Amino acid sequence: MKSPLFFLSKLSLRSRVILIIVFVQTLFISVAFFTMIQGEHKLVERSAKRTYLMYATTVADAILIHLMKNDLEWINYHLTNVTRDEGVMYVTVKDKNGEILGSKGQPAEFEKPLMEKEFFRIKENNKAKVEELDRHPGSFLHERGHNFLVTVPLEENSSFIGAVHIVFSTKELNQAVIAHGWRVLRLILSGAIIIAIVVVFVDRKLKGTIKKLINVTGKMSEGDLSQKVDIHTGDDLEKLGNSFNRMAENLLISRKKLKEWGENLEQKVAERTEEIEKEEQKLDRIVSGIGAGLALINKDFSLVWVNEYYKEKLSLKDDKILGKKCFRAFWERDSNCRDCAVLRTFESGKIERDKIVVKRENALKYYNITSTPINDEKGNVIQVLELTQDETESKKLEIQLEHASKMAALGEFAAGVAHEINNPIASVAAYAERLALILKRDALFPENESEKILSYLENIQYQAYRTKGITGSILDFVRKKEVAKVRELDINDVIEKVLKLVELQFKTQKLNLRKVLTPKLFCFTDKDQLEQVLLNLLKNAFDAVEEGGEITIKTWQDKNTVFALVKDNGQGIEPEAIQKIFDPFYTTKEPGKGTGLGLSICYGIMHGLGGNIEVNSTPGQGSTFILSIPVKNLQGDEDSYVN
């Protein structure tokens, strides 16, 4: 005998799928029906409990009337009628002491203890109750059902005088539910069998036609597009066959066209590929040789693409930089830049620009940022293309040009100063010298007075010649003449001499001087020009500090450089003024108290000597100027003249 699986294997795939679906659906419906029957049985059971309680209460009311009359004969007669009702298995009446006054039916042995327990319980609280006596496994579909014990108290003037026990069975109820369930289940199975028969019938009818289609498509798949399907069923299958034949004809025509076009396709693809590669190489050269950074940025500021410029500048690979936030990868910040051009482009949808200054490798870098929006088909900004141009060199050139322009103006000014000041100063010095000679020759004043006057005249001569030297230094600095006579000297000696010149200023302003000088610090420099720089710095310190303030002078050496520091605890310099502090004619002093030339001259002198001057300042805390001077002679001679 052949198994059902053998017949199932003879069916088409579609028929097998339909039968499986029908089987699964039937199984699902059966399970659902089983669950529904179970739920229905529970609802009926709860309703039956309420009915049993009402029935027992009615019986107890009737018995109570005759019990009060002590009519036991009527009670037994009534109990006989009660046991004849459907579902009543056993009924008994007890007095308040538990003695049986009347009973019909015979309870099971295991039911007696429960009845005793219920009697004493109801004797205490006088409340009727339904108690389940037994339940068979799977009893909701078990023909025997199960029993319920209903105990109702008998009361006279609210006093307990007895109780009524009635045992009900759900046997008939279960049998009715089971019968209904089997009817429905048979109906479901019958429907499933009918569907299966119909599927098999239709499958046999379609199998021959589909087999023809399979044979033809098999030959077509091997390359024979001349095959035709011959179907004459007069239904949709015939229409399908005709449509299939037309499709084969169109495929045959298309095949011929493809063959003709495919002969030249390889050559066209090669030519187009070469053109694309050339365009890609050209674009790569343009993007890489643009000399600026290009980056594609998402709305969350994450990097999607960067050009080779960024990779080289940041020394990063694609897998290390892509996906990072632009402000963290480019500028080493924890949040987007202030007045961020990328953010403004996402908000405005327009091209935005910004300038960023960062400190890298102990030097300021200047960048020009241009962000361009990239829109979708709806015009929404989805990404931003950021162009970053390094303007550090052009910024330096701009500063140099600006400085050169100011130096040119300083040159014109210095020429006028030299012409207007040098001649009067020379006259002052000559007259002072002449007066000194007259005093020494003629003795016009007492000896003590003559000595004082001579010392005054000598000081006038010294300061006059010093003033002439300063104006000459300005001209030499602007015209870039090789006038600085560099020689080896102890920088501490220069500082001590300058401090003697300004000793009176310290006393007048009651200032504290703090000296931290490292002994024997020899360097190659011009003594007079270094004195001029130190005097300028001290003069600025005197103007910055208040009475009782402090000025610190410190020297030290680091490798091939000697450093001199001049520090005050005065009012300090604002950050915006630091960048301009060495510009000619720029001053932060009140009008009439400064020309703005002092620090500019100092800057020129120090750079001319091969050194440098730097400034650090905090508003309200004071300023610090640091001079750096080379230890070795850059020219190689003991006495050299350098620009």
C-alpha positions as CSV (number, residue, x, y, z in Angstrom):
1,M,0.0,0.0,0.0
2,K,1.4,3.3,-1.1
3,S,1.7,6.1,1.5
4,P,-0.1,9.5,1.2
5,L,3.4,11.1,0.7
6,F,3.7,9.2,-2.6
7,F,0.5,10.7,-3.9
8,L,1.6,14.2,-2.6
9,S,4.9,13.9,-4.5
10,K,3.0,13.4,-7.8
11,L,1.2,16.8,-7.4
12,S,2.6,20.1,-8.7
13,L,4.4,22.5,-6.4
14,R,1.5,24.9,-6.4
15,S,-1.0,22.1,-5.4
16,R,1.3,20.9,-2.6
17,V,1.6,24.4,-1.3
18,I,-2.2,24.8,-1.4
19,L,-2.7,21.5,0.4
20,I,-0.2,22.4,3.0
21,I,-1.9,25.8,3.5
22,V,-5.3,24.0,3.8
23,F,-3.8,21.6,6.3
24,V,-2.2,24.3,8.4
25,Q,-5.4,26.4,8.2
26,T,-7.5,23.4,9.3
27,L,-5.1,22.7,12.2
28,F,-5.3,26.3,13.2
29,I,-9.1,26.4,13.0
30,S,-9.2,23.2,15.1
31,V,-7.0,24.6,17.8
32,A,-9.0,27.8,17.8
33,F,-12.2,25.8,18.0
34,F,-10.8,23.7,20.8
35,T,-9.9,26.9,22.7
36,M,-13.3,28.3,22.0
37,I,-15.1,25.2,23.3
38,Q,-13.0,25.3,26.4
39,G,-13.9,29.0,27.0
40,E,-17.5,28.3,26.3
41,H,-17.5,25.4,28.8
42,K,-16.1,27.7,31.5
43,L,-18.8,30.3,30.8
44,V,-21.5,27.6,31.0
45,E,-19.9,26.2,34.1
46,R,-20.0,29.6,35.9
47,S,-23.6,30.1,34.8
48,A,-24.4,26.6,36.2
49,K,-22.9,27.4,39.6
50,R,-25.1,30.4,39.9
51,T,-28.1,28.3,38.8
52,Y,-27.2,25.6,41.4
53,L,-27.0,28.2,44.1
54,M,-30.3,29.7,43.3
55,Y,-31.9,26.2,43.0
56,A,-30.5,25.1,46.4
57,T,-31.7,28.4,48.0
58,T,-35.2,27.8,46.7
59,V,-35.2,24.2,48.0
60,A,-33.9,25.4,51.4
61,D,-36.7,28.0,51.7
62,A,-39.3,25.4,51.1
63,I,-37.8,22.9,53.6
64,L,-37.5,25.7,56.2
65,I,-41.2,26.3,56.2
66,H,-42.1,22.6,56.8
67,L,-39.2,22.2,59.2
68,M,-40.6,24.9,61.4
69,K,-43.9,22.8,61.4
70,N,-41.8,19.7,62.1
71,D,-43.4,18.1,59.0
72,L,-40.6,15.5,58.3
73,E,-42.8,13.4,56.0
74,W,-43.3,16.3,53.6
75,I,-39.6,17.1,53.7
76,N,-38.7,13.5,52.6
77,Y,-41.3,13.6,49.9
78,H,-39.9,16.9,48.7
79,L,-36.3,15.5,48.7
80,T,-37.5,12.6,46.5
81,N,-38.8,15.1,43.9
82,V,-35.6,17.1,44.1
83,T,-33.4,14.1,43.2
84,R,-35.5,13.6,40.1
85,D,-34.4,16.9,38.7
86,E,-31.7,16.9,36.0
87,G,-28.2,17.1,37.4
88,V,-29.1,16.5,41.1
89,M,-27.1,13.5,42.5
90,Y,-27.7,13.8,46.3
91,V,-29.6,15.9,48.8
92,T,-29.7,15.8,52.6
93,V,-31.2,17.9,55.4
94,K,-29.5,18.3,58.9
95,D,-30.6,19.9,62.1
96,K,-28.3,22.3,64.0
97,N,-26.5,19.5,65.7
98,G,-25.7,17.8,62.4
99,E,-28.2,15.0,62.7
100,I,-29.7,14.0,59.4
101,L,-33.5,14.8,59.2
102,G,-33.9,13.5,55.6
103,S,-31.7,12.3,52.8
104,K,-32.0,11.0,49.2
105,G,-29.2,9.5,47.2
106,Q,-25.9,8.2,48.4
107,P,-22.8,10.4,48.5
108,A,-19.3,9.0,47.8
109,E,-17.0,8.2,50.7
110,F,-14.6,11.0,49.8
111,E,-17.5,13.5,49.7
112,K,-18.6,12.9,53.3
113,P,-15.7,14.7,55.1
114,L,-16.1,17.7,52.9
115,M,-19.8,17.8,53.7
116,E,-19.1,17.7,57.4
117,K,-16.5,20.5,56.9
118,E,-19.0,22.7,55.0
119,F,-21.7,22.1,57.7
120,F,-19.5,23.4,60.5
121,R,-18.4,26.3,58.3
122,I,-21.9,27.4,57.5
123,K,-22.9,26.9,61.1
124,E,-20.4,29.7,62.0
125,N,-21.0,32.2,59.2
126,N,-24.5,31.3,57.9
127,K,-23.4,31.9,54.3
128,A,-24.4,29.6,51.4
129,K,-21.5,28.3,49.2
130,V,-20.8,26.2,46.1
131,E,-17.8,23.9,46.5
132,E,-16.3,21.7,43.8
133,L,-16.0,18.1,44.9
134,D,-13.9,16.4,42.2
135,R,-12.5,17.1,38.7
136,H,-11.3,14.4,36.3
137,P,-8.3,15.1,34.0
138,G,-9.5,16.9,30.9
139,S,-13.0,17.0,32.5
140,F,-14.3,19.9,30.4
141,L,-14.5,17.3,27.6
142,H,-15.0,14.3,29.8
143,E,-18.4,12.7,29.6
144,R,-18.6,12.1,33.3
145,G,-18.2,15.8,34.1
146,H,-17.7,16.6,37.8
147,N,-19.7,17.3,40.9
148,F,-20.5,20.5,42.9
149,L,-21.6,20.6,46.6
150,V,-24.0,23.4,47.4
151,T,-24.6,24.1,51.2
152,V,-27.4,26.5,52.2
153,P,-28.1,27.4,55.9
154,L,-31.6,27.1,57.5
155,E,-32.3,30.0,59.8
156,E,-35.2,31.0,62.1
157,N,-35.2,34.6,63.4
158,S,-31.5,34.8,62.3
159,S,-30.7,31.7,64.3
160,F,-29.1,28.7,62.7
161,I,-31.4,25.6,62.9
162,G,-29.9,23.4,60.2
163,A,-28.5,23.1,56.7
164,V,-29.3,21.6,53.3
165,H,-26.6,19.8,51.2
166,I,-27.2,19.3,47.5
167,V,-24.7,17.6,45.1
168,F,-25.0,18.5,41.4
169,S,-23.3,16.8,38.4
170,T,-22.3,18.4,35.1
171,K,-22.4,15.1,33.2
172,E,-25.3,16.1,30.9
173,L,-23.8,19.6,30.4
174,N,-20.5,18.1,29.3
175,Q,-22.1,15.6,27.0
176,A,-24.0,18.4,25.2
177,V,-20.9,20.5,24.8
178,I,-18.9,17.5,23.5
179,A,-21.6,16.6,21.0
180,H,-21.7,20.2,19.7
181,G,-17.9,20.2,19.3
182,W,-17.8,17.0,17.3
183,R,-20.4,18.3,14.9
184,V,-18.4,21.4,14.2
185,L,-15.1,19.5,13.9
186,R,-16.6,17.1,11.5
187,L,-17.8,20.1,9.4
188,I,-14.3,21.6,9.4
189,L,-12.7,18.3,8.4
190,S,-15.3,17.7,5.7
191,G,-14.5,21.2,4.2
192,A,-10.8,20.5,4.2
193,I,-11.3,17.1,2.4
194,I,-13.5,18.8,-0.2
195,I,-10.8,21.5,-0.8
196,A,-8.1,18.8,-1.1
197,I,-10.2,16.9,-3.7
198,V,-10.8,20.1,-5.7
199,V,-7.1,20.9,-5.6
200,V,-6.1,17.4,-6.9
201,F,-8.7,17.7,-9.6
202,V,-7.5,21.1,-10.8
203,D,-3.9,20.0,-10.6
204,R,-4.6,17.0,-12.9
205,K,-6.2,19.4,-15.4
206,L,-3.4,21.9,-15.3
207,K,-0.5,19.5,-15.2
208,G,-0.5,18.6,-18.9
209,T,-0.7,22.3,-20.0
210,I,2.0,23.4,-17.6
211,K,4.2,20.5,-18.7
212,K,4.1,21.8,-22.2
213,L,5.1,25.3,-21.0
214,I,8.0,23.8,-19.0
215,N,9.3,21.8,-22.0
216,V,9.2,24.8,-24.3
217,T,10.8,27.1,-21.8
218,G,13.5,24.5,-21.2
219,K,14.4,24.5,-24.9
220,M,14.3,28.3,-25.0
221,S,16.7,28.4,-22.1
222,E,19.1,26.3,-24.2
223,G,18.9,29.0,-26.9
224,D,16.2,27.8,-29.2
225,L,13.8,30.8,-29.3
226,S,11.8,29.4,-32.3
227,Q,9.8,27.1,-30.0
228,K,6.0,27.6,-29.8
229,V,3.4,26.5,-27.2
230,D,0.3,24.8,-28.6
231,I,-2.6,25.2,-26.1
232,H,-6.3,25.0,-27.0
233,T,-8.3,25.1,-23.7
234,G,-10.4,28.1,-24.5
235,D,-9.6,29.7,-21.2
236,D,-6.9,31.8,-19.5
237,L,-4.3,29.1,-20.1
238,E,-4.7,29.5,-23.9
239,K,-4.3,33.3,-23.5
240,L,-1.2,32.6,-21.5
241,G,0.2,30.4,-24.2
242,N,-0.5,33.0,-26.9
243,S,1.2,35.7,-24.8
244,F,4.2,33.3,-24.3
245,N,4.5,32.8,-28.0
246,R,4.5,36.6,-28.7
247,M,7.2,37.0,-26.0
248,A,9.4,34.4,-27.7
249,E,9.1,36.2,-31.0
250,N,10.1,39.5,-29.4
251,L,13.0,37.9,-27.7
252,L,14.2,36.4,-31.0
253,I,14.1,39.9,-32.6
254,S,15.8,41.5,-29.6
255,R,18.4,38.8,-29.6
256,K,19.4,39.6,-33.2
257,K,19.6,43.3,-32.3
258,L,21.7,42.6,-29.3
259,K,24.1,40.5,-31.3
260,E,24.6,43.3,-33.8
261,W,25.0,45.9,-31.1
262,G,27.2,43.6,-28.9
263,E,29.8,43.3,-31.7
264,N,30.8,46.9,-31.1
265,L,30.0,47.1,-27.4
266,E,33.4,46.0,-26.2
267,Q,35.1,48.7,-28.2
268,K,32.6,51.3,-27.0
269,V,33.0,50.3,-23.4
270,A,36.8,50.4,-23.7
271,E,36.7,53.8,-25.2
272,R,34.2,55.2,-22.6
273,T,36.2,53.6,-19.8
274,E,39.4,55.3,-21.0
275,E,37.6,58.6,-21.2
276,I,36.2,58.2,-17.7
277,E,39.6,57.2,-16.3
278,K,41.2,60.3,-18.0
279,E,38.5,62.5,-16.5
280,E,39.0,61.0,-13.0
281,Q,42.7,61.5,-13.3
282,K,42.2,65.0,-14.4
283,L,39.8,65.7,-11.5
284,D,42.2,64.0,-9.0
285,R,45.1,66.3,-10.2
286,I,42.9,69.4,-10.0
287,V,41.6,68.5,-6.5
288,S,45.0,67.4,-5.2
289,G,46.9,70.3,-6.8
290,I,44.5,73.0,-5.7
291,G,46.8,73.8,-2.8
292,A,43.9,73.9,-0.4
293,G,41.8,71.5,1.7
294,L,38.5,70.1,0.4
295,A,36.2,68.2,2.7
296,L,32.6,66.9,2.4
297,I,30.7,67.3,5.7
298,N,27.4,65.9,6.9
299,K,24.8,67.7,9.0
300,D,26.3,66.2,12.2
301,F,29.7,67.7,11.3
302,S,31.1,64.2,10.5
303,L,33.6,63.9,7.6
304,V,32.5,62.0,4.5
305,W,35.5,62.7,2.2
306,V,38.7,64.8,2.3
307,N,41.3,65.4,-0.4
308,E,45.0,64.6,-0.3
309,Y,45.8,68.0,1.0
310,Y,44.1,67.3,4.3
311,K,45.6,63.8,4.5
312,E,49.1,65.2,4.1
313,K,48.6,68.1,6.5
314,L,47.1,66.0,9.2
315,S,49.2,62.8,8.4
316,L,46.1,60.7,8.6
317,K,44.6,57.8,6.6
318,D,41.0,57.6,5.3
319,D,40.0,55.1,8.0
320,K,41.3,57.4,10.7
321,I,39.8,60.7,9.6
322,L,36.5,59.8,7.9
323,G,33.6,59.8,10.3
324,K,35.3,62.1,12.8
325,K,33.9,65.6,13.6
326,C,35.5,68.3,11.4
327,F,36.2,70.6,14.3
328,R,38.0,67.8,16.2
329,A,40.0,66.4,13.1
330,F,41.0,69.8,11.7
331,W,41.1,72.2,14.6
332,E,41.5,69.9,17.7
333,R,38.4,71.3,19.4
334,D,35.6,69.7,21.4
335,S,32.8,71.7,19.8
336,N,32.2,73.5,16.5
337,C,34.0,76.8,15.9
338,R,32.5,80.1,16.9
339,D,30.6,81.6,14.0
340,C,31.1,78.3,12.1
341,A,30.8,78.8,8.3
342,V,29.5,75.1,7.9
343,L,26.8,75.6,10.4
344,R,25.7,78.9,8.8
345,T,25.6,77.2,5.4
346,F,23.3,74.5,6.7
347,E,21.0,77.1,8.2
348,S,21.0,79.7,5.4
349,G,21.6,77.4,2.4
350,K,24.1,79.9,1.0
351,I,27.8,80.1,0.6
352,E,29.4,81.3,3.8
353,R,32.9,82.4,4.7
354,D,35.0,82.5,7.9
355,K,38.6,83.0,9.0
356,I,40.3,80.8,11.6
357,V,43.5,81.4,13.5
358,V,45.1,78.5,15.3
359,K,48.4,77.8,17.0
360,R,50.3,74.9,15.5
361,E,53.9,74.0,16.1
362,N,54.4,77.1,18.3
363,A,53.3,79.4,15.5
364,L,50.1,81.1,14.4
365,K,48.3,79.7,11.3
366,Y,45.8,81.7,9.3
367,Y,43.1,79.9,7.4
368,N,40.3,81.1,5.1
369,I,37.2,78.9,5.1
370,T,34.5,78.8,2.4
371,S,31.6,76.5,2.7
372,T,29.3,75.7,-0.2
373,P,25.9,73.9,0.2
374,I,25.1,70.7,-1.6
375,N,21.3,70.3,-2.1
376,D,19.0,67.4,-2.8
377,E,16.3,67.4,-5.4
378,K,14.0,69.3,-3.1
379,G,16.5,72.1,-2.4
380,N,17.3,71.0,1.1
381,V,21.0,71.2,2.2
382,I,22.2,67.7,2.9
383,Q,25.9,68.2,2.9
384,V,28.5,71.0,2.8
385,L,31.7,71.2,0.7
386,E,34.3,73.1,2.8
387,L,37.3,74.8,1.1
388,T,40.2,75.6,3.5
389,Q,43.0,77.8,2.3
390,D,46.2,78.3,4.3
391,E,46.8,82.1,4.2
392,T,49.7,82.0,6.7
393,E,52.4,82.9,4.2
394,S,50.2,85.6,2.5
395,K,49.4,86.9,6.0
396,K,53.1,87.1,6.8
397,L,53.7,88.9,3.5
398,E,50.8,91.3,4.3
399,I,52.3,92.0,7.7
400,Q,55.8,92.5,6.2
401,L,54.3,94.9,3.6
402,E,52.5,96.8,6.2
403,H,55.6,96.9,8.3
404,A,57.6,98.1,5.3
405,S,55.1,100.8,4.6
406,K,55.3,101.9,8.2
407,M,59.0,101.8,8.1
408,A,58.9,104.0,5.0
409,A,56.8,106.5,6.8
410,L,59.2,106.2,9.8
411,G,62.1,106.9,7.4
412,E,60.6,110.1,6.2
413,F,59.8,111.1,9.8
414,A,63.3,110.1,10.9
415,A,64.9,112.2,8.2
416,G,62.9,115.2,9.3
417,V,63.8,114.5,12.9
418,A,67.5,114.2,12.1
419,H,67.4,117.5,10.2
420,E,65.4,119.4,12.7
421,I,66.9,118.0,15.9
422,N,70.5,117.1,15.1
423,N,71.6,120.7,14.4
424,P,70.0,122.2,17.5
425,I,71.4,119.4,19.6
426,A,74.8,119.9,18.2
427,S,74.6,123.6,19.1
428,V,73.5,122.7,22.6
429,A,76.5,120.3,23.0
430,A,78.9,122.9,21.6
431,Y,77.7,125.7,23.9
432,A,77.8,123.4,26.9
433,E,81.4,122.4,26.0
434,R,82.3,126.1,25.5
435,L,80.7,127.1,28.9
436,A,82.7,124.3,30.6
437,L,86.0,125.6,29.1
438,I,85.1,129.2,30.2
439,L,84.3,128.0,33.8
440,K,87.6,126.1,34.0
441,R,89.6,129.0,32.6
442,D,88.1,132.1,34.3
443,A,86.9,130.7,37.7
444,L,83.8,132.8,37.7
445,F,82.2,130.9,40.6
446,P,83.4,129.6,43.9
447,E,85.1,126.2,43.6
448,N,82.1,124.2,45.0
449,E,79.6,126.0,42.7
450,S,82.0,125.5,39.7
451,E,82.2,121.8,40.2
452,K,78.4,121.5,40.3
453,I,78.0,123.6,37.2
454,L,80.7,121.7,35.4
455,S,78.9,118.4,36.3
456,Y,75.6,119.7,34.9
457,L,77.3,120.9,31.7
458,E,79.0,117.5,31.3
459,N,75.6,115.8,31.7
460,I,74.1,118.2,29.1
461,Q,76.8,117.3,26.7
462,Y,76.4,113.6,27.3
463,Q,72.6,113.7,26.9
464,A,72.9,115.9,23.8
465,Y,75.4,113.5,22.1
466,R,73.3,110.6,23.2
467,T,70.2,112.2,21.6
468,K,72.2,112.7,18.4
469,G,73.2,109.1,18.5
470,I,69.6,108.0,18.9
471,T,68.3,110.0,16.0
472,G,71.2,108.6,14.0
473,S,70.3,105.1,15.0
474,I,66.7,105.7,13.8
475,L,68.0,106.7,10.4
476,D,70.5,103.8,10.3
477,F,67.7,101.4,11.3
478,V,65.2,102.6,8.7
479,R,67.8,102.8,5.9
480,K,69.2,99.4,6.9
481,K,72.8,100.5,7.0
482,E,75.4,98.3,8.5
483,V,76.0,100.4,11.6
484,A,75.8,98.0,14.6
485,K,79.2,97.2,15.9
486,V,78.9,93.8,17.4
487,R,81.5,92.6,20.0
488,E,81.6,90.1,22.9
489,L,80.5,91.6,26.2
490,D,78.8,90.7,29.5
491,I,75.1,91.6,29.2
492,N,75.0,92.2,33.0
493,D,77.5,95.1,32.6
494,V,75.2,96.7,30.1
495,I,72.2,96.3,32.5
496,E,74.1,97.7,35.4
497,K,75.1,100.8,33.4
498,V,71.5,101.3,32.3
499,L,70.2,100.9,35.9
500,K,72.6,103.7,37.0
501,L,71.1,106.0,34.4
502,V,67.6,105.4,35.7
503,E,68.4,105.2,39.4
504,L,66.9,108.6,40.1
505,Q,63.6,107.5,38.4
506,F,63.3,104.5,40.7
507,K,63.7,106.8,43.7
508,T,61.3,109.4,42.4
509,Q,58.5,106.9,41.8
510,K,59.4,104.9,44.9
511,L,59.6,101.7,42.8
512,N,61.1,98.4,43.9
513,L,63.9,96.9,41.7
514,R,64.3,93.1,41.7
515,K,67.4,91.8,40.0
516,V,68.0,88.2,39.2
517,L,71.2,88.2,37.1
518,T,73.2,85.1,36.2
519,P,76.9,85.9,36.4
520,K,79.2,86.0,33.4
521,L,76.7,85.9,30.6
522,F,78.7,86.8,27.5
523,C,77.1,87.4,24.1
524,F,77.8,89.2,20.9
525,T,75.9,92.4,20.5
526,D,76.1,96.2,20.1
527,K,76.5,97.8,23.5
528,D,74.9,101.2,22.6
529,Q,72.0,99.8,20.8
530,L,71.3,97.2,23.6
531,E,71.4,100.1,26.1
532,Q,68.9,102.0,23.9
533,V,66.5,98.9,23.9
534,L,66.8,98.4,27.7
535,L,66.2,102.1,28.4
536,N,63.1,102.1,26.2
537,L,61.7,99.0,28.0
538,L,62.4,100.5,31.4
539,K,60.8,103.8,30.3
540,N,57.7,102.0,29.3
541,A,57.7,100.1,32.6
542,F,58.0,103.4,34.5
543,D,54.9,104.7,32.7
544,A,53.0,101.4,33.3
545,V,53.5,101.0,37.1
546,E,52.1,103.1,39.9
547,E,54.0,104.4,42.9
548,G,55.3,101.6,45.0
549,G,55.2,99.1,42.1
550,E,57.9,96.6,41.2
551,I,60.2,96.1,38.1
552,T,62.1,92.8,37.6
553,I,65.2,92.4,35.5
554,K,66.4,88.8,35.0
555,T,69.1,87.2,32.8
556,W,69.9,83.6,32.0
557,Q,71.3,81.4,29.2
558,D,69.8,78.5,27.3
559,K,72.2,76.7,24.9
560,N,73.4,79.3,22.4
561,T,71.2,82.2,23.4
562,V,71.3,84.7,26.3
563,F,68.0,86.1,27.5
564,A,67.2,89.3,29.3
565,L,63.8,89.9,30.9
566,V,62.1,93.2,31.9
567,K,58.9,92.7,33.8
568,D,56.5,95.1,35.6
569,N,53.4,94.7,37.6
570,G,51.6,97.6,36.0
571,Q,48.3,97.8,34.1
572,G,49.3,95.4,31.3
573,I,48.4,95.4,27.6
574,E,45.0,94.4,26.0
575,P,45.1,91.3,23.8
576,E,44.0,93.2,20.7
577,A,47.0,95.6,21.1
578,I,49.6,92.8,21.4
579,Q,49.6,92.2,17.6
580,K,50.3,95.9,16.9
581,I,52.6,96.7,19.8
582,F,55.8,96.7,17.6
583,D,54.2,98.8,14.8
584,P,55.7,102.3,14.2
585,F,53.6,105.1,15.7
586,Y,51.3,102.7,17.5
587,T,50.9,103.6,21.2
588,T,48.6,102.8,24.0
589,K,49.6,105.9,26.0
590,E,47.6,109.1,26.4
591,P,48.2,111.8,23.7
592,G,51.4,113.7,24.3
593,K,53.0,110.9,26.4
594,G,54.4,108.7,23.6
595,T,55.2,108.8,19.8
596,G,54.8,105.0,19.2
597,L,58.4,104.7,18.0
598,G,60.1,103.2,21.0
599,L,59.1,99.5,20.7
600,S,59.3,99.7,16.9
601,I,62.9,100.8,17.2
602,C,63.6,98.1,19.7
603,Y,62.1,95.5,17.4
604,G,64.3,96.7,14.5
605,I,67.4,96.8,16.6
606,M,67.0,93.3,18.1
607,H,66.3,91.7,14.7
608,G,69.2,93.7,13.2
609,L,71.5,92.2,15.9
610,G,70.3,88.7,15.0
611,G,68.2,88.4,18.2
612,N,64.5,88.8,19.0
613,I,62.1,90.5,21.3
614,E,58.8,88.9,22.6
615,V,56.1,90.2,24.8
616,N,53.6,88.5,27.2
617,S,51.0,90.5,29.0
618,T,47.8,90.1,31.1
619,P,45.6,93.1,31.6
620,G,45.7,94.2,35.2
621,Q,48.7,92.1,36.1
622,G,51.6,93.6,34.1
623,S,53.8,93.0,31.1
624,T,56.9,90.9,30.4
625,F,59.4,91.7,27.6
626,I,62.1,89.1,26.8
627,L,65.2,89.8,24.7
628,S,67.1,87.0,23.1
629,I,70.7,87.5,22.0
630,P,73.0,85.0,20.3
631,V,76.0,83.8,22.3
632,K,78.2,83.4,19.2
633,N,79.2,86.0,16.7
634,L,77.1,85.3,13.6
635,Q,79.7,87.0,11.4
636,G,82.7,85.1,12.8
637,D,84.9,88.1,13.6
638,E,85.8,89.6,16.9
639,D,84.4,93.0,15.9
640,S,81.8,93.0,13.2
641,Y,79.4,95.4,11.7
642,V,76.0,94.0,11.0
643,N,72.6,95.3,9.8
